[in-house]
């Protein structure tokens, strides 16, 4: 009798897993986040954050060095501002 109850529980668990996977496959995919790229199509991280935001990517055509990217300003989405915050536990007196 106990073995029959355990078998029924395993069957119910298997049906739940199967239904969960099928429903997850039917959900629409999340839209992709826009990448922070400049007008020169280089990533934001290659632009110098200090000064005039000059692009630091070296341009190669084949194996010939053509110089640095001429982009001077970042023209992509505005990144979130960076703030410094002290630890909350230290402020709470812990």
C-alpha positions as a LaTeX table, in Angstrom:
\begin{tabular}{lrrr}
\hline
Residue & $x$ (\AA) & $y$ (\AA) & $z$ (\AA) \\
\hline
Unk1 & 0.00 & 0.00 & 0.00 \\
Unk2 & 2.84 & 2.40 & 0.87 \\
Unk3 & 4.64 & 1.51 & $-2.35$ \\
Unk4 & 1.50 & 2.37 & $-4.35$ \\
Unk5 & 1.25 & 5.77 & $-2.63$ \\
Unk6 & 4.94 & 6.46 & $-3.33$ \\
Unk7 & 4.48 & 5.46 & $-6.97$ \\
Unk8 & 1.49 & 7.82 & $-7.26$ \\
Unk9 & 3.60 & 10.64 & $-5.73$ \\
Unk10 & 6.42 & 10.06 & $-8.21$ \\
Unk11 & 3.89 & 10.05 & $-11.05$ \\
Unk12 & 2.36 & 13.34 & $-9.88$ \\
Unk13 & 5.84 & 14.87 & $-9.53$ \\
Unk14 & 6.80 & 13.76 & $-13.05$ \\
Unk15 & 3.58 & 15.22 & $-14.50$ \\
Unk16 & 4.26 & 18.52 & $-12.68$ \\
Unk17 & 7.80 & 18.74 & $-14.04$ \\
Unk18 & 6.61 & 17.94 & $-17.56$ \\
Unk19 & 3.83 & 20.54 & $-17.46$ \\
Unk20 & 6.23 & 23.15 & $-16.03$ \\
Unk21 & 8.73 & 22.61 & $-18.84$ \\
Unk22 & 6.04 & 22.77 & $-21.50$ \\
Unk23 & 4.60 & 25.99 & $-20.09$ \\
Unk24 & 8.08 & 27.54 & $-19.87$ \\
Unk25 & 8.63 & 26.78 & $-23.55$ \\
Unk26 & 5.40 & 28.59 & $-24.46$ \\
Unk27 & 6.36 & 31.82 & $-22.68$ \\
Unk28 & 7.59 & 34.60 & $-24.97$ \\
Unk29 & 11.28 & 35.38 & $-24.72$ \\
Unk30 & 12.35 & 38.53 & $-22.90$ \\
Unk31 & 13.47 & 41.40 & $-25.12$ \\
Unk32 & 17.24 & 41.78 & $-25.32$ \\
Unk33 & 18.76 & 44.65 & $-23.40$ \\
Unk34 & 20.29 & 47.34 & $-25.58$ \\
Unk35 & 24.09 & 47.28 & $-25.53$ \\
Unk36 & 25.81 & 50.55 & $-24.66$ \\
Unk37 & 27.60 & 51.21 & $-27.91$ \\
Unk38 & 28.86 & 54.44 & $-29.39$ \\
Unk39 & 28.11 & 55.75 & $-32.86$ \\
Unk40 & 31.35 & 54.07 & $-33.94$ \\
Unk41 & 29.80 & 50.71 & $-32.85$ \\
Unk42 & 32.43 & 50.17 & $-30.13$ \\
Unk43 & 31.37 & 49.31 & $-26.58$ \\
Unk44 & 31.14 & 52.02 & $-23.93$ \\
Unk45 & 33.92 & 50.39 & $-21.90$ \\
Unk46 & 36.57 & 51.27 & $-24.52$ \\
Unk47 & 35.88 & 55.01 & $-24.20$ \\
Unk48 & 38.05 & 56.98 & $-21.78$ \\
Unk49 & 35.76 & 58.08 & $-18.89$ \\
Unk50 & 38.00 & 61.06 & $-18.13$ \\
Unk51 & 38.53 & 63.90 & $-20.53$ \\
Unk52 & 36.76 & 63.94 & $-23.89$ \\
Unk53 & 35.54 & 60.30 & $-23.86$ \\
Unk54 & 37.98 & 59.43 & $-26.68$ \\
Unk55 & 37.63 & 55.92 & $-28.13$ \\
Unk56 & 40.67 & 53.71 & $-27.45$ \\
Unk57 & 40.11 & 51.00 & $-30.08$ \\
Unk58 & 42.93 & 50.33 & $-32.55$ \\
Unk59 & 41.69 & 49.90 & $-36.12$ \\
Unk60 & 43.22 & 47.08 & $-38.15$ \\
Unk61 & 42.43 & 46.30 & $-41.78$ \\
Unk62 & 43.63 & 42.78 & $-42.33$ \\
Unk63 & 46.96 & 42.83 & $-40.51$ \\
Unk64 & 47.71 & 46.53 & $-41.15$ \\
Unk65 & 47.38 & 49.00 & $-38.27$ \\
Unk66 & 45.33 & 52.04 & $-39.38$ \\
Unk67 & 45.41 & 54.06 & $-36.14$ \\
Unk68 & 42.92 & 54.66 & $-33.37$ \\
Unk69 & 39.19 & 55.13 & $-33.79$ \\
Unk70 & 38.33 & 58.78 & $-34.51$ \\
Unk71 & 35.25 & 58.80 & $-32.29$ \\
Unk72 & 35.43 & 61.50 & $-29.61$ \\
Unk73 & 32.13 & 61.23 & $-27.80$ \\
Unk74 & 29.90 & 58.47 & $-26.48$ \\
Unk75 & 26.53 & 58.61 & $-28.23$ \\
Unk76 & 24.82 & 55.49 & $-26.90$ \\
Unk77 & 22.24 & 55.09 & $-24.11$ \\
Unk78 & 22.94 & 57.07 & $-20.96$ \\
Unk79 & 24.50 & 54.74 & $-18.37$ \\
Unk80 & 23.25 & 54.74 & $-14.81$ \\
Unk81 & 25.12 & 57.14 & $-12.52$ \\
Unk82 & 27.65 & 55.64 & $-10.13$ \\
Unk83 & 27.24 & 56.39 & $-6.44$ \\
Unk84 & 29.31 & 55.39 & $-3.45$ \\
Unk85 & 27.30 & 53.97 & $-0.56$ \\
Unk86 & 28.69 & 52.89 & 2.78 \\
Unk87 & 27.66 & 49.53 & 4.18 \\
Unk88 & 24.18 & 49.49 & 5.66 \\
Unk89 & 25.25 & 47.25 & 8.55 \\
Unk90 & 27.81 & 49.82 & 9.65 \\
Unk91 & 25.19 & 52.60 & 9.70 \\
Unk92 & 22.74 & 50.46 & 11.67 \\
Unk93 & 25.32 & 50.10 & 14.44 \\
Unk94 & 25.94 & 46.39 & 14.03 \\
\hline
\end{tabular}
